[in-house]
Amino acid sequence: MSGLRERKKAKTKIAIQEHAVRMFRTQGYGATTVEQIAEAAEVSPSTVFRYFPTKEALVTTDEVDPVIFAAFEDQPTGVGIAEAWRGALRAAFDRLTDAEMAIQRERMLLILSVPELWAASLGNVTRTLDTMVELSARHVGRAPADPAVRNAVGAMFGVLLLAAFEWTRSPDADLAVLVDAALADFAAGLSLR
């Protein structure tokens, strides 16, 4: 029974976020109230706040990162971190529907265009980077504080961020393709002359 209950909670959370993102994009972030979102999602405002403690969290909460992190932990040992992250991202993106990818793009567009959302997302960005450092360090058998690990993950994170920015600017772009190409370049050494 708890499996069904957890799936229902997950569906409710996703529906609330989808309504919020859609309404923020069409009406504007400041002009949209939590009450309007609750009505659209057919839940109470208190239910919205049970899943999302702040209005900003309706956009900044990222449900994809945990899927990517789990996929990274499933990658084979003995491959470099760039190849392991490529495999993890491919596996995670393969699990997302077109509708889920569309919501992720809308979330990114909102974060990049609404100053209070950009500020609110910095904590998530930091946590994501820290988790990538920890997972990468474990993958190669080093400490997370190792400068080589931190530098490699930091550079790779920058490459991934640029791919995500390109995705938000290009409506026809495929994030999975952009990220895979970016990580392939990173793994090859990004040599410029």
N, C-alpha and C positions, 0 to 999 in steps of 0.2 A: 504494500500500500504506500509506503514512503517513497518508492520509486515514482509512482503516479503523481503523488503530491509534489515531489521535487520537479518533475517535468512540467506540471501545471504552473508552479511558481516561476520556472524559467521562461515559459511562454508568456506569462503575464508581464514579467520584467522586460522581455524583448518587445512586446506590443507597446508597453508604455514608452520605451525609448524610441521606437519607430514613430509613434504619433508625435512625440516631443520634437524629434529632429525634423519631421515633415512640417510641423507647424512653425517651428523656429525659422525654417527656410522660407516659408510662404508668407508668414505674418511679421517676421522679425523676432529676434530673441527678446528684446525689451518689451515688445507689445504682446507677448504670449504669456499667459498666467498658468500656474500649476493647476488651477481649477479648470481651465479650458482643456488642458492636456488630460486631466483625470476624466473629464466628461467624454472626450474623444475616445479614450481607452476603456470607457465604461467601468471605471473604478473610482474609489473615493480619493480625495486629495491625501488623506492619511495613508492610503495604500501606496500612492506615488512616493511619499516620503519614507515609507517602510523600505522600498527598494532603492531609492535615490535620496540621500539625506539633504541634498541641496539642489537648487534649480540647475546649477552648473553641472552637477553630477549626471543629469539627464543626458548630457552630451559627452562629458569627459570619461565616463565609465566605459572601459574597453573590455568587451567580452571575448575578443579574439586573442589577445596576448596569452592568456592561460592555455589556449589551444596550441598556440605556436610553441610555448615553453614545453608542454607535454610532448609535442612532436619532436622537439630538439632532444629531449631525454631518451627518445626511442632511436636516435641516430646511432649508427655503428661506431664503435671506438676505432681509433686508428686513422680516421679522416680528419683533416684540419677543420678549424672552427668555421671557416667560410663555407666549406662544402657541407658541413653539418647544418649550418643555418640555412643554406640553400635547400637542403632536403627537408628540413623542418617547415620552412615557409611553403614549399611546394605542397607538402602533405596537408598543412592547415588550409591553404587556399583551395585545394581540391575538395575540402569538406564544406566550403561556404557556397551558398546558392547565389545566383545573380542578385536577388533581392537583398541578401545580407551584405554583399559587396557594395551595392548601391547605398545602403545605410551607412556603411563605413566611410564611403566617399563623402556623403553629406555631413557626417560627423566631422571629418577633417576640414571640410570647407568652412563649417561653422567655427571650429577652433581657430582657424587661420584668419577669420574675418571679424570675430567679435573679441575685443580686447579682454573682457573679463573671463571669457572662456580660455583664451590663450594663457592668461595668468593662472587660471585654475588647473590647466592641463600640465603645468610644469612639474607638479608633484608626481603625476603619472609617468611623465617622460623620465624623471629621475629614477623612479622605481623600476621602470622597464629596463633602463640602462644598467642599473645595479644587478637586476636579475640576470640579464644577459652576461654580465661579467662573471657572476657566480657560476652560472651554468657552463660557460665557456672554460673557466678555470678548472672546474671539476672534470670536464670533457678531456682536457689535456693534462690533467694530473698536476696542476699548479695551484698556488694560492691566489685568491681573488685580488690580493694587494700587489701581486707581481706586476711591475710596470709593463712588462711585455704583453701580458694579458690585457691590462687596462688600456694600453695604447692601441692594440689590435682591435679590441672590441669598440673602443671609442671611434676609431677611423671607420670601422665597418658600420657602426651606428649612423655616422654622418652620411655615408653612402646610401644607406637605407632611407634616411630622412629625405635626402634629395630625390630619391625615386618616388617616395610618397608625395612630395610636393609636386613633382612632374605629373603624377597621376591625378591630383586634384585640379591641375590646370588644363589637362587634356581629356575632354569628355570621352574620347574614343580609346583612350589608353587602357591597357590591361595591366593591373598592378602586379599580378604574378609574373608577367613577362618582364616588366620594368625591374622588379626586384631581382629576378633570376639573372638578368643581364648585368645589373649593377654588382651583384655578388660574384659573378664570373670574372668581371673586370678586377674586382678587389682581390680575388684569389690569384689572378694572373700577375698581380703586382702593381697595377695601375701605373705602369711606366710611361712617362711622357718625355719627349725629347724636343 
